[in-house]
Amino acid sequence: MTSLPAKDPVPSARRWITPAVVGIVLATFLSDFSHEMCTAVLPLYLASLQLGPSALGLIEGVADFLVSLSKLAGGIVGHHVQRKRPLASLGYLVTAVATWGLALVSSLAAMMTLRGAAWIGRGFRGPLRDALLADAVDATHYGRAYGLERAGDMLGAVAGPLAATLLLWAGWEFRSVILWTLLPGLLAAGAMFFLTSERGWPRAGEPAPMAPPARRSFPPVFWLFLIGVLFFGLGDFSRTFLVWLAAQQFSGSADLAGGTVSMAALLYALHNLVSAGAAYPIGHVADRRSKFRTLLCGYGLGVLTNLLLALFSGSAAWLVAVIGLSGVYIAAEETLEKAVVADMLPRELHSLGFGLLACANAVGDMASSISVGFLLETHHPGWAFGIAASTGALGVLWLALMSRQVSELRVSGPSHAD
């Protein structure tokens, strides 16, 4: 084992938590607090404007597609620019202002435009922020730094819906709740710009960016895996539909402006809390056993979740159970898909591989959200979630059939470069 150079000692527990790390984690928490506060009331706000689940499906489907494409764009731009902090801060600012703007419009086209702009900013800033965090700590502390950043993200996703719930209980209108998301959103952009720092790169002798690897460099098993991800994604609709279902269930009527709809936002916070608590244990189990098989189990749980929705979407008790199950399978999906791709590909293909993975997910999520929204609008919840369960099951079956190829790849191993 190669020892660390004397000039780069292992940072102490105090030294690695620098102002830059704190700024990045704080920006992540505040931004998630802001846009998840909006997400918790968005289905209810749309209903108050006479825009039903089909509108929600269209808005969320397009937004999911745009966020993944913008992540790929952010990675490409970040590879070619030295100054990442201003662009990352701009991404936070765009998300904050566009989310706030949803309270000022009432047409479907305007809402799609603003939600899409918010999610473009959210996706674009991601790779830039991650690069800044890598520069802020020693390589020996990458795990702790990124773990802390993810904890901030998850806590924001819990605190935002909780805040929305409290405001709804206090009698606030949906529009007022969304307007107040601007404050934490602006604080997030400020934390990224004023609290973080940027390590300068030497201009002389700086290595030129590597050309993108040729498509033929990807192993065939990677493309097979992407097909399975796409199939499963066709049943992986936006979780905001759970908010809509909960609001319908607990309001007891089609009028979602009643005080009981705050329960829907509270259940959305519960969903995010379950997901936050499940992510690390799932990753720990996958590292000790098999990432691919653990992901397959998570996908299977997703199919079961959609099947239960198809059969019992009208039951409040089953809906609460489904929200909990959804939090677990989403944690497995988001934690392990990238881990599986990292195992499949050599290091020099990781960035492009993650981008292709995001695009496969985006296409599936968009199609699923639009179809589920349309079927709910036409009062066919059984068909909406039954079709989602069926396409998800097709993805599970596809991946199960290719498990042998994955095992063979694991034995031979990709040529990882250290």
C-alpha positions as CSV (number, residue, x, y, z in Angstrom):
1,M,0.0,0.0,0.0
2,T,1.4,3.4,-1.0
3,S,1.7,5.8,2.0
4,L,0.7,9.4,1.8
5,P,3.4,12.0,1.1
6,A,4.7,13.8,4.1
7,K,3.5,17.1,2.8
8,D,-0.1,15.9,2.6
9,P,-1.0,14.4,6.0
10,V,-4.4,12.9,6.6
11,P,-6.6,15.8,7.6
12,S,-8.0,15.7,11.1
13,A,-11.8,15.5,11.7
14,R,-11.8,19.3,12.4
15,R,-9.7,20.3,9.4
16,W,-11.8,18.6,6.6
17,I,-15.0,20.4,7.7
18,T,-13.8,23.7,6.2
19,P,-16.0,26.7,5.4
20,A,-16.2,25.6,1.8
21,V,-17.6,22.2,2.8
22,V,-20.1,23.9,5.2
23,G,-21.1,26.3,2.4
24,I,-21.8,23.5,-0.1
25,V,-23.7,21.4,2.5
26,L,-25.7,24.5,3.6
27,A,-26.5,25.4,-0.1
28,T,-27.7,21.8,-0.7
29,F,-29.9,21.8,2.4
30,L,-31.4,25.3,1.7
31,S,-32.1,24.6,-1.9
32,D,-33.8,21.3,-1.3
33,F,-35.8,22.9,1.5
34,S,-37.0,25.5,-1.0
35,H,-38.0,23.4,-4.0
36,E,-39.3,20.5,-1.9
37,M,-41.5,22.9,0.0
38,C,-43.0,23.9,-3.3
39,T,-43.2,20.2,-4.5
40,A,-45.2,19.3,-1.4
41,V,-48.0,21.8,-2.3
42,L,-47.7,21.8,-6.1
43,P,-50.4,19.2,-6.8
44,L,-52.7,21.0,-4.4
45,Y,-52.0,24.3,-6.0
46,L,-52.6,23.0,-9.5
47,A,-56.0,21.5,-8.4
48,S,-57.0,24.9,-7.0
49,L,-56.4,26.3,-10.5
50,Q,-58.5,23.5,-12.0
51,L,-55.4,21.8,-13.4
52,G,-55.7,18.0,-12.7
53,P,-53.3,15.1,-12.6
54,S,-52.6,15.1,-16.3
55,A,-51.2,18.6,-16.0
56,L,-49.1,17.5,-13.0
57,G,-47.8,14.5,-15.1
58,L,-46.9,16.7,-18.0
59,I,-45.1,19.3,-15.8
60,E,-43.2,16.7,-13.8
61,G,-42.4,14.5,-16.8
62,V,-40.9,17.3,-18.8
63,A,-39.0,18.6,-15.7
64,D,-37.5,15.2,-15.0
65,F,-36.3,14.9,-18.6
66,L,-34.7,18.4,-18.5
67,V,-32.9,17.9,-15.2
68,S,-31.1,14.8,-16.5
69,L,-30.1,16.4,-19.8
70,S,-28.9,19.5,-17.9
71,K,-26.7,17.2,-15.6
72,L,-25.0,15.9,-18.7
73,A,-24.5,19.5,-19.9
74,G,-23.2,20.6,-16.5
75,G,-20.6,17.8,-16.6
76,I,-19.4,18.8,-20.0
77,V,-19.2,22.5,-19.2
78,G,-17.5,21.8,-15.9
79,H,-14.8,19.7,-17.7
80,H,-13.8,22.7,-19.8
81,V,-14.0,25.7,-17.4
82,Q,-11.8,26.5,-14.5
83,R,-14.2,28.8,-12.6
84,K,-17.0,26.6,-11.5
85,R,-18.3,28.5,-8.4
86,P,-20.1,31.3,-10.3
87,L,-21.8,28.9,-12.6
88,A,-22.9,26.6,-9.7
89,S,-24.2,29.7,-7.8
90,L,-26.1,30.8,-10.9
91,G,-27.7,27.3,-11.1
92,Y,-29.0,27.7,-7.5
93,L,-30.3,31.2,-8.3
94,V,-32.2,30.1,-11.4
95,T,-33.8,27.3,-9.4
96,A,-34.8,29.7,-6.6
97,V,-36.3,32.4,-8.9
98,A,-38.1,29.9,-11.2
99,T,-39.6,28.0,-8.3
100,W,-40.9,31.3,-6.7
101,G,-42.3,32.3,-10.1
102,L,-44.7,29.4,-10.1
103,A,-46.9,31.4,-7.6
104,L,-47.2,34.2,-10.0
105,V,-48.7,32.3,-13.0
106,S,-51.8,30.2,-13.6
107,S,-51.5,28.7,-17.1
108,L,-50.1,25.3,-17.8
109,A,-47.6,26.6,-20.4
110,A,-46.2,29.1,-17.9
111,M,-45.9,26.5,-15.2
112,M,-44.2,24.0,-17.4
113,T,-41.7,26.7,-18.5
114,L,-40.9,27.8,-14.9
115,R,-40.7,24.3,-13.5
116,G,-38.5,23.2,-16.4
117,A,-36.2,26.2,-15.9
118,A,-35.9,25.4,-12.2
119,W,-35.0,21.8,-12.9
120,I,-32.5,22.9,-15.6
121,G,-30.7,25.0,-13.0
122,R,-30.9,22.2,-10.5
123,G,-29.4,19.6,-12.8
124,F,-26.7,21.9,-14.3
125,R,-25.3,22.9,-10.9
126,G,-24.9,19.3,-9.7
127,P,-21.6,18.3,-11.4
128,L,-20.1,21.7,-10.8
129,R,-20.9,21.5,-7.0
130,D,-19.6,18.0,-6.8
131,A,-16.3,19.1,-8.4
132,L,-16.0,22.0,-5.9
133,L,-16.5,19.6,-3.0
134,A,-13.8,17.3,-4.3
135,D,-11.5,20.3,-4.4
136,A,-12.4,21.3,-0.9
137,V,-11.2,18.1,0.9
138,D,-8.4,15.6,0.8
139,A,-9.0,12.4,-1.2
140,T,-9.0,10.5,2.1
141,H,-12.2,12.3,3.1
142,Y,-14.3,12.1,-0.1
143,G,-16.7,9.6,1.4
144,R,-17.4,11.7,4.5
145,A,-17.7,14.9,2.5
146,Y,-20.1,13.5,0.0
147,G,-22.0,11.7,2.7
148,L,-22.5,15.0,4.5
149,E,-23.6,16.7,1.4
150,R,-26.2,13.9,0.7
151,A,-27.4,14.2,4.3
152,G,-28.0,17.9,3.8
153,D,-30.0,17.1,0.6
154,M,-32.2,14.5,2.4
155,L,-32.8,16.7,5.4
156,G,-33.9,19.6,3.2
157,A,-36.3,17.2,1.4
158,V,-37.8,16.4,4.9
159,A,-37.8,19.9,6.3
160,G,-39.3,21.6,3.3
161,P,-42.5,19.5,3.2
162,L,-42.8,19.8,7.0
163,A,-42.6,23.6,6.8
164,A,-45.3,23.5,4.1
165,T,-47.4,21.3,6.3
166,L,-47.1,23.8,9.2
167,L,-48.0,26.7,7.0
168,L,-51.1,24.9,5.6
169,W,-52.2,24.0,9.1
170,A,-51.8,27.7,9.9
171,G,-54.2,28.5,7.1
172,W,-51.8,29.8,4.5
173,E,-52.8,29.6,0.8
174,F,-50.9,27.4,-1.6
175,R,-49.7,30.5,-3.5
176,S,-48.3,32.1,-0.3
177,V,-46.4,28.9,0.6
178,I,-44.7,28.9,-2.8
179,L,-43.8,32.6,-2.6
180,W,-41.9,32.0,0.6
181,T,-39.7,29.4,-1.1
182,L,-37.7,32.3,-2.5
183,L,-36.1,33.1,0.8
184,P,-34.3,29.7,1.4
185,G,-33.6,29.5,-2.3
186,L,-31.7,32.8,-2.3
187,L,-29.9,31.9,0.8
188,A,-28.7,28.7,-0.9
189,A,-27.3,30.7,-3.9
190,G,-25.6,33.0,-1.4
191,A,-24.1,30.2,0.6
192,M,-22.6,28.7,-2.6
193,F,-21.2,31.9,-3.8
194,F,-20.0,33.6,-0.6
195,L,-19.0,30.6,1.7
196,T,-17.3,28.3,-0.8
197,S,-13.8,28.7,-2.3
198,E,-12.3,27.5,-5.5
199,R,-8.9,25.9,-5.9
200,G,-7.1,27.5,-8.8
201,W,-5.7,25.4,-11.7
202,P,-2.2,26.1,-13.1
203,R,-2.5,27.5,-16.6
204,A,0.9,26.3,-17.7
205,G,1.3,22.5,-18.3
206,E,-2.4,21.8,-17.5
207,P,-3.4,18.5,-19.2
208,A,-5.8,18.9,-22.1
209,P,-9.3,17.4,-21.6
210,M,-9.6,13.8,-22.8
211,A,-11.6,13.2,-25.9
212,P,-14.9,11.5,-25.3
213,P,-14.5,7.7,-25.5
214,A,-15.9,6.0,-28.6
215,R,-19.2,4.3,-28.2
216,R,-17.7,0.9,-29.0
217,S,-15.6,1.2,-25.8
218,F,-18.7,0.5,-23.7
219,P,-19.1,-3.2,-22.9
220,P,-22.3,-4.8,-24.3
221,V,-23.6,-5.5,-20.8
222,F,-23.8,-1.8,-20.2
223,W,-26.2,-1.2,-23.0
224,L,-28.3,-4.2,-21.9
225,F,-28.4,-2.7,-18.4
226,L,-29.6,0.7,-19.8
227,I,-32.4,-1.1,-21.6
228,G,-33.5,-2.6,-18.3
229,V,-33.3,0.8,-16.6
230,L,-35.4,2.3,-19.3
231,F,-38.1,-0.4,-19.0
232,F,-38.2,0.0,-15.2
233,G,-38.3,3.8,-15.7
234,L,-41.4,3.5,-17.8
235,G,-43.2,2.6,-14.5
236,D,-41.2,5.0,-12.3
237,F,-43.5,8.0,-12.3
238,S,-43.0,11.2,-10.3
239,R,-43.5,10.8,-6.5
240,T,-45.6,14.0,-6.5
241,F,-48.5,11.8,-7.6
242,L,-48.4,10.3,-4.1
243,V,-49.1,13.8,-2.7
244,W,-52.0,14.1,-5.1
245,L,-53.4,10.7,-4.0
246,A,-53.0,11.5,-0.3
247,A,-54.7,14.9,-0.8
248,Q,-57.7,13.2,-2.5
249,Q,-57.8,10.5,0.2
250,F,-57.6,12.7,3.3
251,S,-59.6,15.7,2.1
252,G,-62.6,13.4,1.5
253,S,-63.7,15.4,-1.6
254,A,-62.5,16.8,-4.9
255,D,-62.0,20.1,-3.2
256,L,-58.3,20.1,-2.3
257,A,-58.4,23.5,-0.6
258,G,-59.6,22.0,2.7
259,G,-57.4,22.0,5.8
260,T,-56.9,18.3,5.8
261,V,-54.7,18.4,2.6
262,S,-51.8,19.4,4.8
263,M,-51.6,15.7,5.7
264,A,-50.6,15.1,2.1
265,A,-47.5,17.3,2.5
266,L,-46.7,15.6,5.9
267,L,-46.8,12.2,4.2
268,Y,-44.5,13.5,1.5
269,A,-42.0,14.5,4.2
270,L,-42.4,11.0,5.6
271,H,-41.6,9.5,2.2
272,N,-38.3,11.5,2.1
273,L,-37.4,10.7,5.6
274,V,-37.8,7.0,5.0
275,S,-35.7,7.3,1.8
276,A,-33.0,9.2,3.8
277,G,-32.9,6.6,6.5
278,A,-32.8,3.7,4.0
279,A,-30.1,4.9,1.6
280,Y,-27.0,4.2,3.7
281,P,-28.0,0.7,5.0
282,I,-29.0,-0.3,1.4
283,G,-25.6,0.8,0.1
284,H,-23.8,-1.0,3.0
285,V,-25.6,-4.3,2.2
286,A,-24.9,-3.9,-1.5
287,D,-21.2,-3.4,-0.9
288,R,-21.0,-6.5,1.2
289,R,-23.1,-8.7,-1.1
290,S,-23.9,-7.7,-4.7
291,K,-24.8,-4.2,-5.9
292,F,-26.6,-5.6,-9.0
293,R,-28.7,-8.1,-7.1
294,T,-29.5,-5.6,-4.4
295,L,-30.7,-3.1,-7.0
296,L,-32.8,-5.9,-8.6
297,C,-34.5,-6.4,-5.2
298,G,-35.1,-2.7,-5.0
299,Y,-36.6,-2.7,-8.4
300,G,-38.8,-5.6,-7.4
301,L,-40.0,-3.6,-4.4
302,G,-40.9,-0.8,-6.8
303,V,-43.1,-3.1,-8.8
304,L,-44.8,-4.3,-5.7
305,T,-45.4,-0.7,-4.7
306,N,-47.1,0.1,-8.0
307,L,-49.1,-3.1,-7.8
308,L,-50.4,-2.2,-4.4
309,L,-51.4,1.3,-5.7
310,A,-53.2,-0.3,-8.6
311,L,-55.2,-2.5,-6.2
312,F,-55.7,-0.3,-3.1
313,S,-55.2,3.3,-4.2
314,G,-58.5,4.1,-2.6
315,S,-57.5,2.9,0.9
316,A,-55.9,5.4,3.2
317,A,-54.1,2.7,5.2
318,W,-52.6,1.1,2.1
319,L,-51.6,4.5,0.8
320,V,-49.6,5.2,3.9
321,A,-47.9,1.8,3.6
322,V,-47.2,2.4,-0.1
323,I,-45.6,5.8,0.7
324,G,-43.2,4.0,3.1
325,L,-42.4,1.3,0.5
326,S,-41.8,3.9,-2.1
327,G,-39.3,5.7,0.1
328,V,-37.3,2.4,0.4
329,Y,-37.2,1.5,-3.2
330,I,-36.4,5.0,-4.4
331,A,-33.4,4.9,-2.0
332,A,-32.3,1.6,-3.5
333,E,-32.7,2.9,-7.0
334,E,-30.9,6.2,-6.5
335,T,-28.1,4.7,-4.4
336,L,-27.3,1.6,-6.5
337,E,-27.9,2.5,-10.2
338,K,-24.7,4.6,-10.3
339,A,-22.8,2.0,-8.2
340,V,-23.7,-0.7,-10.7
341,V,-22.6,1.4,-13.6
342,A,-19.3,2.3,-11.8
343,D,-18.6,-1.5,-11.4
344,M,-19.4,-2.1,-15.1
345,L,-17.2,0.6,-16.6
346,P,-13.6,1.6,-16.4
347,R,-12.9,4.9,-14.8
348,E,-12.4,6.9,-18.0
349,L,-16.0,6.0,-19.0
350,H,-17.7,6.8,-15.7
351,S,-18.7,10.4,-16.6
352,L,-20.3,9.6,-19.9
353,G,-21.8,6.4,-18.5
354,F,-23.5,8.3,-15.8
355,G,-24.8,10.8,-18.3
356,L,-26.3,8.0,-20.5
357,L,-27.8,6.5,-17.3
358,A,-29.5,9.8,-16.5
359,C,-30.9,10.1,-20.0
360,A,-32.3,6.6,-19.9
361,N,-34.0,7.3,-16.5
362,A,-35.2,10.7,-17.9
363,V,-37.0,9.2,-20.9
364,G,-38.7,6.5,-18.8
365,D,-39.7,8.9,-16.0
366,M,-41.2,11.4,-18.5
367,A,-43.2,8.8,-20.3
368,S,-44.4,7.3,-17.1
369,S,-45.5,10.6,-15.5
370,I,-47.4,11.7,-18.5
371,S,-49.2,8.4,-18.9
372,V,-50.1,8.1,-15.2
373,G,-51.3,11.7,-15.1
374,F,-53.5,11.1,-18.2
375,L,-55.1,7.9,-16.8
376,L,-55.7,9.5,-13.4
377,E,-57.3,12.4,-15.1
378,T,-59.7,10.0,-16.8
379,H,-60.4,8.2,-13.5
380,H,-58.5,5.0,-14.2
381,P,-56.1,4.6,-11.3
382,G,-56.1,0.8,-11.6
383,W,-54.9,1.1,-15.2
384,A,-52.4,3.9,-14.4
385,F,-50.6,2.0,-11.7
386,G,-51.2,-1.4,-13.2
387,I,-49.4,-0.4,-16.4
388,A,-46.6,1.1,-14.4
389,A,-46.2,-2.1,-12.4
390,S,-46.2,-4.1,-15.7
391,T,-43.5,-2.1,-17.4
392,G,-41.5,-2.1,-14.2
393,A,-41.8,-5.9,-14.0
394,L,-40.5,-6.1,-17.6
395,G,-37.4,-4.2,-16.5
396,V,-36.9,-6.5,-13.5
397,L,-37.3,-9.6,-15.8
398,W,-34.8,-8.1,-18.3
399,L,-32.2,-7.5,-15.7
400,A,-32.7,-10.9,-14.1
401,L,-32.1,-12.5,-17.4
402,M,-28.8,-10.6,-17.8
403,S,-27.5,-11.4,-14.3
404,R,-25.2,-14.0,-15.7
405,Q,-23.5,-11.4,-18.0
406,V,-23.1,-9.1,-15.0
407,S,-21.5,-11.9,-13.0
408,E,-19.1,-12.7,-15.8
409,L,-18.1,-9.1,-16.1
410,R,-17.5,-9.0,-12.3
411,V,-15.2,-11.9,-12.5
412,S,-13.1,-10.5,-15.4
413,G,-13.5,-6.9,-14.1
414,P,-13.4,-3.6,-16.1
415,S,-9.9,-2.1,-16.4
416,H,-10.2,0.5,-13.7
417,A,-7.5,3.1,-13.8
418,D,-6.4,4.5,-10.4
